[in-house]
Amino acid sequence: MSGLDESRPFLPVQIAVLTVSDSRSLADDRSGNLLAERIAAANHILQARALVRDEAGLIEAQLRQWIADSSVDAIIATGGTGITGRDVTPEAFERVVEKDIPGFGELFRMLSFAKIGTSTMQSRALAGVADGTYLFALPGSPGACRDGWDDILVHQLDNRFRPCNLVELMPRLNEHRR
């Protein structure tokens, strides 16, 4: 049976939010704001937040900065996951991810299909791990961010979620480096 095991103490995750956009600023970033609000509401820590243009080098540089920061446990990016020429978030992720988490993108598209039908095939949402840091890439719409957080991440980033969650794996993510 899945659900929260209230007998376990909650462990907050330190999360960075990256918005990838050529057209938004932090002032009008509805998707980044939505994620920041949900992170706080779930009692996690919004450790950092940034906005970069749809350029793979800029995305990669920001990801690498946060991956190197031991106070960041997870990065959630929003935007740049489509299939147009300017959508390069997955390509930037490929440059830094050491281990893919294919189930995240598969699950996101499965859940999204129930809401937007076959249009979900245009999403290249993905996740992975780099140097012990979780990385998640969501589409740039507030609806997609809401779905990704409410239907997947709020559960998997809560150590009380059973039968298993990503938080309990965090101490083991760098076993290969020992």
Backbone as CSV, one residue per row, in Angstrom:
resi,resn,N_x,N_y,N_z,CA_x,CA_y,CA_z,C_x,C_y,C_z
1,MET,0.842,-1.178,0.000,0.000,0.000,0.000,0.887,1.241,0.000
2,SER,0.569,2.196,-0.844,1.372,3.410,-0.874,0.700,4.512,-0.073
3,GLY,1.516,5.426,0.408,1.016,6.544,1.186,2.058,6.993,2.186
4,LEU,1.695,7.969,3.012,2.617,8.508,3.996,2.629,7.658,5.249
5,ASP,3.826,7.387,5.722,4.010,6.707,6.995,4.274,7.797,8.027
6,GLU,3.234,8.211,8.730,3.317,9.323,9.676,4.186,9.006,10.894
7,SER,4.571,7.746,11.061,5.433,7.401,12.193,6.888,7.797,11.939
8,ARG,7.223,8.092,10.702,8.588,8.498,10.357,8.714,10.017,10.444
9,PRO,9.829,10.523,10.965,10.021,11.976,10.997,10.296,12.515,9.592
10,PHE,9.740,13.665,9.273,9.921,14.299,7.965,11.338,14.837,7.829
11,LEU,11.951,14.626,6.670,13.278,15.160,6.372,13.152,16.152,5.214
12,PRO,13.366,17.447,5.458,13.246,18.414,4.362,14.367,18.240,3.337
13,VAL,14.015,18.416,2.077,14.966,18.341,0.973,15.286,19.772,0.552
14,GLN,16.553,20.032,0.255,16.984,21.354,-0.193,16.937,21.371,-1.724
15,ILE,16.069,22.217,-2.259,15.750,22.183,-3.690,16.076,23.512,-4.354
16,ALA,16.656,23.441,-5.550,16.895,24.613,-6.388,15.925,24.549,-7.566
17,VAL,15.377,25.702,-7.947,14.437,25.781,-9.064,15.074,26.607,-10.175
18,LEU,15.114,26.026,-11.362,15.675,26.689,-12.541,14.585,26.862,-13.583
19,THR,14.330,28.099,-13.966,13.393,28.371,-15.060,14.205,28.638,-16.317
20,VAL,13.841,27.939,-17.384,14.502,28.109,-18.673,13.513,28.808,-19.598
21,SER,13.842,30.040,-20.001,12.912,30.801,-20.825,13.612,31.976,-21.505
22,ASP,13.222,32.210,-22.736,13.664,33.398,-23.469,12.690,34.557,-23.272
23,SER,11.514,34.278,-22.743,10.458,35.300,-22.707,10.017,35.721,-21.306
24,ARG,10.463,35.024,-20.275,10.025,35.359,-18.926,11.144,36.020,-18.132
25,SER,10.721,36.677,-17.052,11.659,37.169,-16.043,11.221,36.542,-14.723
26,LEU,12.033,36.669,-13.688,11.623,36.124,-12.388,10.328,36.769,-11.911
27,ALA,10.093,38.025,-12.307,8.887,38.740,-11.871,7.607,38.115,-12.431
28,ASP,7.669,37.552,-13.638,6.453,36.980,-14.245,6.585,35.474,-14.506
29,ASP,7.382,34.824,-13.701,7.645,33.396,-13.847,6.605,32.581,-13.078
30,ARG,5.464,32.351,-13.697,4.370,31.644,-13.025,4.744,30.199,-12.669
31,SER,5.464,29.528,-13.551,5.830,28.134,-13.279,6.846,28.029,-12.150
32,GLY,7.874,28.867,-12.178,8.857,28.865,-11.090,8.230,29.252,-9.772
33,ASN,7.325,30.237,-9.811,6.622,30.646,-8.586,5.779,29.501,-8.033
34,LEU,5.087,28.803,-8.925,4.258,27.673,-8.498,5.111,26.613,-7.807
35,LEU,6.260,26.274,-8.404,7.135,25.279,-7.792,7.666,25.772,-6.454
36,ALA,8.088,27.023,-6.386,8.613,27.579,-5.124,7.550,27.530,-4.032
37,GLU,6.316,27.876,-4.381,5.223,27.842,-3.402,4.947,26.420,-2.926
38,ARG,4.948,25.477,-3.844,4.660,24.090,-3.466,5.804,23.490,-2.650
39,ILE,7.029,23.849,-2.971,8.176,23.379,-2.199,8.046,23.859,-0.755
40,ALA,7.735,25.137,-0.576,7.573,25.689,0.776,6.389,25.057,1.491
41,ALA,5.276,24.866,0.785,4.081,24.286,1.396,4.331,22.849,1.869
42,ALA,5.252,22.157,1.203,5.583,20.781,1.587,6.673,20.739,2.655
43,ASN,7.067,21.924,3.153,8.076,22.053,4.207,9.490,21.681,3.776
44,HIS,9.744,21.768,2.468,11.103,21.614,1.970,11.760,22.996,1.962
45,ILE,13.019,23.050,1.598,13.772,24.300,1.597,14.070,24.718,0.164
46,LEU,13.626,25.912,-0.224,13.984,26.465,-1.528,15.380,27.051,-1.359
47,GLN,16.367,26.298,-1.758,17.766,26.653,-1.531,18.265,27.705,-2.507
48,ALA,17.748,27.679,-3.738,18.206,28.619,-4.763,17.172,28.679,-5.876
49,ARG,17.245,29.776,-6.620,16.342,29.941,-7.749,17.029,30.803,-8.792
50,ALA,16.856,30.439,-10.062,17.470,31.198,-11.147,16.633,31.068,-12.405
51,LEU,16.872,31.980,-13.331,16.248,31.947,-14.652,17.362,32.139,-15.671
52,VAL,17.406,31.251,-16.664,18.377,31.367,-17.747,17.668,31.247,-19.091
53,ARG,18.307,31.787,-20.123,17.754,31.689,-21.481,17.869,30.257,-22.004
54,ASP,17.116,29.974,-23.036,17.137,28.661,-23.693,18.441,28.479,-24.463
55,GLU,19.522,28.328,-23.737,20.829,28.068,-24.342,21.488,26.965,-23.525
56,ALA,21.830,25.870,-24.203,22.334,24.686,-23.497,23.525,25.003,-22.601
57,GLY,24.434,25.846,-23.048,25.601,26.180,-22.244,25.244,26.886,-20.955
58,LEU,24.268,27.799,-21.009,23.828,28.507,-19.801,23.118,27.568,-18.838
59,ILE,22.283,26.696,-19.381,21.573,25.715,-18.548,22.586,24.789,-17.883
60,GLU,23.504,24.269,-18.671,24.522,23.361,-18.146,25.341,24.031,-17.044
61,ALA,25.743,25.277,-17.259,26.559,25.979,-16.261,25.811,26.125,-14.941
62,GLN,24.522,26.478,-15.004,23.750,26.618,-13.771,23.569,25.276,-13.083
63,LEU,23.291,24.231,-13.861,23.158,22.892,-13.277,24.456,22.485,-12.585
64,ARG,25.578,22.680,-13.247,26.872,22.285,-12.665,27.166,23.062,-11.380
65,GLN,26.798,24.343,-11.361,27.020,25.147,-10.153,26.247,24.565,-8.983
66,TRP,24.975,24.232,-9.210,24.167,23.674,-8.129,24.553,22.249,-7.778
67,ILE,24.942,21.451,-8.763,25.379,20.077,-8.487,26.603,20.104,-7.576
68,ALA,27.486,21.057,-7.773,28.705,21.182,-6.962,28.432,21.732,-5.564
69,ASP,27.254,22.282,-5.349,26.886,22.893,-4.075,26.275,21.821,-3.168
70,SER,26.969,21.483,-2.097,26.498,20.414,-1.214,25.197,20.758,-0.492
71,SER,24.778,22.031,-0.540,23.518,22.393,0.108,22.316,22.199,-0.821
72,VAL,22.529,21.718,-2.034,21.435,21.443,-2.967,21.308,19.934,-3.137
73,ASP,20.143,19.408,-2.755,19.868,17.977,-2.892,19.194,17.632,-4.211
74,ALA,18.391,18.564,-4.718,17.615,18.311,-5.932,17.446,19.609,-6.701
75,ILE,17.381,19.490,-8.018,17.145,20.622,-8.912,15.905,20.300,-9.723
76,ILE,14.987,21.258,-9.765,13.814,21.111,-10.620,13.877,22.230,-11.645
77,ALA,13.985,21.846,-12.912,13.991,22.821,-14.003,12.621,22.827,-14.658
78,THR,12.208,24.000,-15.097,10.947,24.131,-15.822,11.208,24.893,-17.112
79,GLY,10.749,24.332,-18.210,10.901,24.986,-19.505,11.957,24.341,-20.374
80,GLY,11.812,24.519,-21.678,12.799,24.038,-22.634,12.779,22.558,-22.907
81,THR,11.670,21.879,-22.563,11.603,20.424,-22.756,10.791,20.011,-23.975
82,GLY,10.372,20.981,-24.768,9.583,20.666,-25.952,10.460,20.210,-27.110
83,ILE,9.940,20.357,-28.323,10.664,19.851,-29.497,11.030,20.939,-30.495
84,THR,10.830,22.206,-30.132,11.210,23.271,-31.057,12.726,23.465,-31.035
85,GLY,13.214,24.254,-31.937,14.648,24.491,-32.050,15.270,25.115,-30.814
86,ARG,14.521,25.920,-30.073,15.056,26.579,-28.881,14.946,25.710,-27.628
87,ASP,14.251,24.599,-27.689,14.073,23.721,-26.531,15.295,22.816,-26.371
88,VAL,16.191,23.196,-25.460,17.461,22.465,-25.316,17.739,21.999,-23.886
89,THR,16.750,22.049,-23.016,16.980,21.603,-21.644,17.410,20.129,-21.589
90,PRO,16.754,19.208,-22.310,17.214,17.814,-22.245,18.663,17.644,-22.716
91,GLU,19.053,18.408,-23.716,20.431,18.303,-24.203,21.418,18.781,-23.134
92,ALA,21.060,19.853,-22.420,21.916,20.330,-21.330,21.969,19.299,-20.205
93,PHE,20.844,18.691,-19.889,20.815,17.650,-18.859,21.726,16.486,-19.257
94,GLU,21.686,16.094,-20.526,22.512,14.970,-20.990,23.995,15.220,-20.737
95,ARG,24.410,16.470,-20.751,25.818,16.826,-20.536,26.258,16.638,-19.086
96,VAL,25.302,16.622,-18.145,25.671,16.548,-16.728,25.170,15.292,-16.018
97,VAL,24.103,14.695,-16.488,23.513,13.533,-15.805,24.432,12.321,-15.923
98,GLU,24.679,11.685,-14.789,25.483,10.465,-14.746,24.614,9.215,-14.846
99,LYS,23.404,9.308,-14.315,22.498,8.163,-14.317,21.089,8.678,-14.601
100,ASP,20.479,8.145,-15.649,19.109,8.527,-16.003,18.101,7.884,-15.061
101,ILE,16.977,8.570,-14.881,15.826,8.002,-14.184,14.682,8.002,-15.210
102,PRO,14.682,7.051,-16.146,13.695,7.076,-17.234,12.257,6.989,-16.757
103,GLY,12.020,6.353,-15.617,10.657,6.221,-15.112,9.989,7.554,-14.836
104,PHE,10.770,8.590,-14.515,10.172,9.897,-14.249,9.476,10.446,-15.494
105,GLY,10.186,10.488,-16.607,9.581,10.999,-17.841,8.425,10.131,-18.308
106,GLU,8.588,8.825,-18.172,7.521,7.910,-18.565,6.274,8.138,-17.720
107,LEU,6.468,8.251,-16.409,5.340,8.470,-15.503,4.706,9.836,-15.746
108,PHE,5.521,10.863,-15.945,4.985,12.188,-16.206,4.093,12.168,-17.446
109,ARG,4.570,11.557,-18.524,3.769,11.518,-19.754,2.515,10.659,-19.594
110,MET,2.603,9.584,-18.825,1.422,8.752,-18.579,0.354,9.559,-17.840
111,LEU,0.760,10.252,-16.773,-0.188,11.058,-16.006,-0.704,12.223,-16.843
112,SER,0.161,12.821,-17.619,-0.206,13.956,-18.456,-1.193,13.543,-19.554
113,PHE,-1.056,12.332,-20.059,-1.960,11.847,-21.102,-3.416,11.920,-20.662
114,ALA,-3.659,11.624,-19.391,-5.031,11.665,-18.873,-5.595,13.078,-18.910
115,LYS,-4.725,14.091,-18.933,-5.182,15.483,-18.898,-5.133,16.169,-20.248
116,ILE,-4.097,15.883,-21.053,-3.964,16.595,-22.326,-3.918,15.666,-23.533
117,GLY,-4.145,14.392,-23.300,-4.203,13.448,-24.411,-2.864,13.281,-25.111
118,THR,-2.939,13.046,-26.407,-1.727,12.737,-27.166,-0.757,13.906,-27.269
119,SER,-1.167,15.102,-26.893,-0.239,16.241,-26.900,0.942,16.000,-25.963
120,THR,0.783,15.089,-25.014,1.877,14.803,-24.081,3.112,14.244,-24.777
121,MET,2.950,13.713,-25.987,4.110,13.173,-26.693,5.133,14.245,-27.041
122,GLN,4.743,15.512,-26.982,5.659,16.609,-27.287,6.575,16.951,-26.111
123,SER,6.333,16.356,-24.966,7.125,16.638,-23.773,8.334,15.715,-23.696
124,ARG,9.468,16.310,-23.404,10.679,15.525,-23.174,11.094,15.642,-21.702
125,ALA,10.102,15.646,-20.816,10.384,15.673,-19.379,11.319,14.516,-19.044
126,LEU,12.255,14.763,-18.136,13.225,13.734,-17.802,13.803,13.975,-16.419
127,ALA,14.552,12.990,-15.937,15.207,13.110,-14.639,16.478,12.282,-14.646
128,GLY,17.346,12.614,-13.697,18.582,11.877,-13.561,19.279,12.244,-12.261
129,VAL,20.481,11.701,-12.105,21.306,11.959,-10.938,22.684,12.390,-11.432
130,ALA,23.256,13.391,-10.769,24.621,13.824,-11.057,25.304,14.155,-9.737
131,ASP,26.385,13.481,-9.431,27.167,13.700,-8.217,26.284,13.776,-6.969
132,GLY,25.352,12.858,-6.867,24.499,12.773,-5.692,23.343,13.758,-5.650
133,THR,23.127,14.496,-6.721,22.042,15.482,-6.798,20.994,14.985,-7.781
134,TYR,19.731,15.043,-7.371,18.641,14.703,-8.290,18.374,15.888,-9.202
135,LEU,18.102,15.598,-10.483,17.740,16.615,-11.462,16.442,16.209,-12.138
136,PHE,15.494,17.137,-12.191,14.201,16.895,-12.826,13.945,18.023,-13.810
137,ALA,13.491,17.682,-15.010,13.143,18.689,-16.012,11.673,18.537,-16.365
138,LEU,10.921,19.611,-16.100,9.492,19.646,-16.387,9.221,20.641,-17.513
139,PRO,8.123,20.463,-18.235,7.737,21.482,-19.206,7.509,22.828,-18.517
140,GLY,7.431,23.881,-19.310,7.364,25.235,-18.770,5.999,25.749,-18.393
141,SER,4.950,25.021,-18.637,3.618,25.530,-18.298,3.322,25.318,-16.815
142,PRO,2.565,26.226,-16.209,2.178,26.013,-14.813,1.441,24.695,-14.601
143,GLY,0.603,24.314,-15.557,-0.127,23.050,-15.427,0.803,21.857,-15.375
144,ALA,1.822,21.859,-16.211,2.784,20.754,-16.217,3.583,20.732,-14.913
145,CYS,3.939,21.904,-14.407,4.672,21.965,-13.133,3.798,21.486,-11.987
146,ARG,2.533,21.865,-12.018,1.588,21.416,-10.994,1.476,19.896,-11.033
147,ASP,1.313,19.349,-12.232,1.186,17.894,-12.368,2.461,17.183,-11.919
148,GLY,3.613,17.685,-12.348,4.876,17.051,-11.978,5.113,17.064,-10.485
149,TRP,4.775,18.203,-9.843,4.970,18.283,-8.393,3.899,17.483,-7.656
150,ASP,2.627,17.791,-7.934,1.524,17.209,-7.166,1.381,15.704,-7.358
151,ASP,1.698,15.215,-8.557,1.455,13.804,-8.857,2.692,12.920,-8.688
152,ILE,3.887,13.528,-8.666,5.106,12.713,-8.582,6.049,13.212,-7.489
153,LEU,6.551,14.425,-7.650,7.660,14.884,-6.811,7.298,15.075,-5.343
154,VAL,6.104,15.565,-5.055,5.737,15.738,-3.645,5.810,14.410,-2.891
155,HIS,5.555,13.314,-3.575,5.608,11.990,-2.953,7.034,11.460,-2.907
156,GLN,7.718,11.505,-4.033,9.049,10.909,-4.109,10.109,11.710,-3.356
157,LEU,9.851,12.989,-3.077,10.789,13.787,-2.294,10.377,13.868,-0.822
158,ASP,9.508,12.968,-0.405,9.086,12.875,0.994,9.540,11.518,1.530
159,ASN,10.467,11.540,2.474,11.026,10.302,3.011,9.992,9.418,3.702
160,ARG,8.816,9.956,3.994,7.777,9.164,4.655,6.931,8.384,3.662
161,PHE,7.075,8.658,2.363,6.244,8.002,1.355,6.661,6.547,1.208
162,ARG,5.681,5.661,1.268,5.905,4.230,1.181,5.229,3.683,-0.056
163,PRO,5.709,2.664,-0.696,6.692,1.741,-0.167,8.138,2.217,-0.309
164,CYS,8.412,3.184,-1.155,9.777,3.686,-1.267,9.740,5.096,-1.839
165,ASN,10.875,5.791,-1.721,10.961,7.166,-2.186,12.410,7.469,-2.544
166,LEU,12.625,8.597,-3.212,13.973,8.974,-3.629,14.835,9.480,-2.478
167,VAL,14.226,10.028,-1.440,14.985,10.596,-0.329,15.789,9.525,0.388
168,GLU,15.190,8.372,0.614,15.907,7.325,1.334,17.092,6.775,0.542
169,LEU,17.150,7.065,-0.759,18.287,6.633,-1.576,19.417,7.657,-1.585
170,MET,19.162,8.872,-1.124,20.152,9.946,-1.215,21.514,9.576,-0.610
171,PRO,21.570,8.929,0.544,22.885,8.589,1.108,23.688,7.606,0.249
172,ARG,23.022,6.940,-0.676,23.682,5.908,-1.484,23.984,6.349,-2.909
173,LEU,23.625,7.563,-3.285,23.762,7.992,-4.680,25.205,8.057,-5.159
174,ASN,26.142,8.261,-4.265,27.546,8.361,-4.670,28.371,7.145,-4.259
175,GLU,27.728,6.003,-4.068,28.465,4.794,-3.677,29.584,4.455,-4.655
176,HIS,29.362,4.718,-5.931,30.363,4.389,-6.950,31.629,5.238,-6.824
177,ARG,31.581,6.331,-6.077,32.734,7.215,-5.921,33.622,6.829,-4.737
178,ARG,33.144,5.908,-3.902,33.910,5.527,-2.698,35.061,4.614,-3.030
